[in-house]
């Protein structure tokens, strides 16, 4: 069985070691390194090339800076922000930087384990309460000008169908089963969708899709 190789970066040793102990006790997770700063995050990503890395927003050197650098140089590494910051700007900045998940500290151990496996499988995740706030925030006039209203017109009928399933929280595997397509084919479609919508990950795509559907239902 292949293990998920994980790096944990957090400048609070008790919290970091607690997370490492909990996740490291799982039979399919291996903690390959731990650190406290953005520099550690970059160095350990380069040295170990883990499957995933946990970063805090507020840490020496900045977790968002680390996320951006890792996403640019090591795009195969799944980035999970595990942080106490519920600030919407931090959530948006993290997703824009290339983070695959944004999780608030205080999450249950079992849930964190599930999120790690979800992200490792290629899915995105944002703590539900934050996702709801983001959707409301994206409706504001200040955010409206940053959206790409015509980008949806570029999607094919199949891509729209897949995007609606993504917005409903359906995994690539489940989408493939529903549409009688391979998971690899679905991943290819998802990549095209992200490019056409000018977003970095499926969480952002789902938020835009939910917003679009709400606009249609209210018109």
Secondary structure, 3 states (H helix, E strand, C coil): CCCEEEEEECCCHHHHHHHHHHHHCCCCEEEEEEECEHHHHHHHHHHHCCCEEEECCCCECCHHHHHHHHHHHCCCCEEEEEECCCCHHHHHHHHHHCCCEEEECCCCHHHHHHHHHHHHCCCCEECHHHHHHHHHHCCCHHHHCCCCHHHHHHCCHHHHHHHHHHHCCCCHHHHHHHHCCCHHHHHHHHHHHHHHHCCCCHHHHHHHHHHHHHHHHHC
